[in-house]
Structure formats: C-alpha cells, structure tokens
Amino acid sequence: MEDNIVDTDQLQKEIIQHDLALKSLIQEIQDCNGSAEDLNALNAEGRAKLNLLRSLIDQLESIGNEEQNADIQIAASNHREQYYSTYSQFRKANVASLLSIEKMEKDELFQTSGEAVLKNRKKKDKANLVKMSSGITEQLLSISRHLADTSKLSADTLDTLVNSSTTVTGTRSELMETRTALSQSGKLLAKYSRRQLTDKVILFLGFSLFFFVVLYIVKKRVF
C-alpha cells in the first residue's frame, strides 16, 4: 500500500513538472518571432508534451479507479482540468503567433524593395502553392481509390447474392427461408446503393474543396 502511495505521489510530481514545462513552451510560442517552420517545430514539441501529460493523467486516473481511492480520483480530475486549461492556452498561443508571423511577413513583403527580391518571393510562393496543391491532389486520389475499392466490394457482394439465388430449390420451408434471405439481400443492396451515392457525393465535395482551396490560395498569395 505504501508503495502505491509513493508511486502516485511520484506520478503527480511528474504531471506537475510536465505541466510547467508545457507552460514554458507556450511562452516560447507566444514570443516566437521566427518563421512558420520555427513555429511548426515548437508545435510538434508541444503536441508530444501534451500527449505525454495526458498519458500520465490517464495512469493516475486508472490507479484511482482500480483502488477505488477517492483522493486519487479527485487529484486525477483536477489534473485533467488543468490539462484542458493548458491545452487551451497552447492553442491560443499558436493562433496568436501564427497571425503575428503572417502580419510580419506581409509587412516585410511590402517594405522589401527591388524587383529581383519580389520576383524571388513570388517564385517561393508559387512553389509553396504547387506543393500544397500536390498534397491536396494526393488526398483526393486516396479518396478516389477508397471509393473504387468500395464499389468493387459492392459488385463482388452482388455477384455472390446472384450465384446464391440460382441454387435455391426444395420444400416450402426452404422457399420461406429463401424469401427471407432475398429480403435481407434487397436491404443489403439498397444499403450498398446508398453508399455508392454517398461516395459519389463525397468525391464531388472533395474535388469542389480542392478547387476552392486552390482558388483561395492563389487569391491570397498572388493578389
């Protein structure tokens, strides 16, 4: 029992230490004056710390539930509330820093003189746009492949149902069972038909989103 007390005390100390480390990192994010890549690096570190902190709180909560210890359960609940507060601060700091970096980049762009510098900046923007468009295209292709696999599965299922229906013979009881199977098959076919319609709608929306994002990025970056 004493070992468990020591373990939970040590676990709570680790939770507090990681929470303080996260708050320190949040302050770094708020003070970030570098590039978007610098902010992304801080974000990655922050997400890793958040995952570790949540894991420690889950361990503490699990111990409290297993031992039916109200004090540990309350402590775990308090730590979880603190975690949500820290997570909210993390997100707000990221949004504020991102807006600050975007404003700084815009100001820098307007203040930059020289045709050559402006031309290089446009090339970088176009390269980033092409890279982002390629990523979106890959996602849409992945969705298309998934839809194709779903359609093939529907066709295979339909073939199986047709082959099964040709072998139905026998007595009245067998006919009754066959009618029940056909009724269920009809429902299944209707379900797959609705799924195919849904897949087509998703594909259309995906392509619509792709063109909207491309147009939006072009408008923001070029104009």
ABEGO torsion letter per residue (X at the ends): XAAAAAAAAAAAAAAAAAAAAAAAAAAAAAABABBAAAAAAAAAAAAAAAAAAAAAAAAAAAAAAAAGBAAAAAAAAAAAAAAAAAAAAAAAAAAAAAAAAAAAAAAAAAABBEAAAAAAAAAAAAAAAAAAAAAAAAAAAAAAAAAAAAAAAAAAAAAAAAAAAAABBEBAAAAAAAAAAAAAAAAAAAAAAAAAAAAAAAAAAAAAAAAAAAAAAAAAAAX
